[in-house]
Amino acid sequence: MTEKDKGKGQSWEELFWKSHKYNERVNIKSGSYLRSFCPHCEKELTRNNVIHLEVIGPNDESGWIELSPYLNTFDRKTDIKLPEAQEVKDLRCPHCHESLKIEGRHCGNGDAHVAGFLVGISNIRVPFFICMREGCHWHAIAPDDEGKIILDDSHEW
């Protein structure tokens, strides 16, 4: 501290703005690249710049689906026909073939089931949930993990 600074007190921010879990979180901006991992085998789900998953359609037809790894970018491709507004039966890891469907959890926009996988941001990995209904753009993180990251489209801001 210099002689000049000795007479200055602390700013109000220094006195009252205490570090708290709500101001230490990572804010994920729309368009951010999310590294995705299987919650079972922990292998990366992103391949050739897309999230690659196995899909079981409403009529038990199996194939693959590719989702954008960028937050709030809803591009997707699949090799099977998925009727609009119908729920797929399952989404699975392409490595261990385990189901990503989360039993007992439902979409925030209705009663459709959700699938979940881990997303990595910096050195943090948290569960990320997506709706299994074709055409629904609902996605979320677990409330317990809101202390670690904030999605850009969060209603909290």
C-alpha positions, 0 to 999 in steps of 0.5 A, a space after each residue: 500500500 502506498 502513502 497515497 492509498 493509506 488514507 483511502 478506505 475500502 470501497 463499498 464493493 470490497 466491504 459488502 460484496 462477499 464471495 458467494 456460490 451465486 457469483 462464482 458460477 460459470 455462465 454458459 453463453 448461447 452458442 457455447 460448445 458443450 463437450 458431452 459424455 456418457 454418464 455410464 462409461 464416461 466416453 465422449 459422445 461428440 464425434 465430428 462436431 456433433 453429439 452422436 447417439 443411438 435412437 429407438 423411434 416410437 415404432 421400435 425402429 433403431 438408428 442414430 441421431 446427431 445433435 448440435 453440441 452448441 448450446 441453444 442450437 437445435 440442429 439435428 440429423 437422423 437416419 430414421 423417420 421421427 414423427 413431429 411431436 412424438 416421443 422417441 422410446 430411447 436414446 443410448 450411448 453409442 459406446 456402451 449402449 446404455 440407456 440415457 433415459 432418466 426414469 421419473 424425470 419429465 420435460 419442463 414443457 409437458 409430460 415427455 420423458 427426458 434423457 441425460 448425459 454429462 456436459 463439460 464446461 471448463 473443468 466442471 461436468 454436470 448432468 444435462 437433460 433434453 426432452 425426448 419428444 421430437 421438436 421440443 427444445 426444452 433442456 436443463 441442468 439439475 437444480 443441484 448443479 445451478 450452483 456451478 453453472 448458469 445456462 444462458 437462457 436461464 430465467 434466473 437472470 
